[in-house]
Amino acid sequence: MSEQILKLELYLARHGQSQGNVGYEGFEPTEEDLWDPKLTKLGQKQADLLGERFSEIPLDCVIASPYARATATGYAVVSRQPENGSRTLELHPLFCECGTGDPPGKTLTEIQAAYPNVRLAPGAEEFERLVYCDKTNEDEERLARGQKMIRYLTDRFQHGEKVLVAAHACFNTFLIFAALGLPATPPFDFSNGNTGLTKILFYEEGSGRYGDTVLVYHNDQSHLYIPFKGIQLDET
């Protein structure tokens, strides 16, 4: 049997629980709270535990959607990387969530005020305010964006790099569809719980033992059970 040649080891993570997931009962949200909800206390704990999961696994690159909930989740990962791992978080607006309308977005400088170790991902230079306005309700268009970003990753990383992308439930689903060559509306769906992790391997054409693209696992939230047996797992 010929040698397997791994091109990319991709981890897709959903952000931790956000205030938008649970609502705003008990306080009056600001306009920014509504278009860019932050992590809840539980969500930050989930993100921290995701970071602990990778604290001894050096990643070559960590990329996040520029929305606060995804940026905070990605930042929790880079903050816990070992010395030989990536300690800088890249932001790319094309990993933003589906159906976001027309939010104002933030500049890189504004985001760096809270997260100093962030930078623009290569290819994101066209975005002055780091947001992608996804106004479509068409699954085909969302799949096309997913295919574009999978190509972005597989073109950029071709030497077995370990890469984590922190994004959102809906768009992660289309990234998975795109990676696996599925149509926009398959007869099933993928659940993406808060900080649920999906691992996909991409091999050089013809070298994969079980195919050139391998779904290793999906929506793995086992990191949430390490110190807190029975920590809340929800479908939000």
Order of alpha helices (4+ residues) and beta strands (2+ residues): beta-alpha-alpha-alpha-beta-alpha-beta-alpha-beta-alpha-beta-alpha-beta-beta
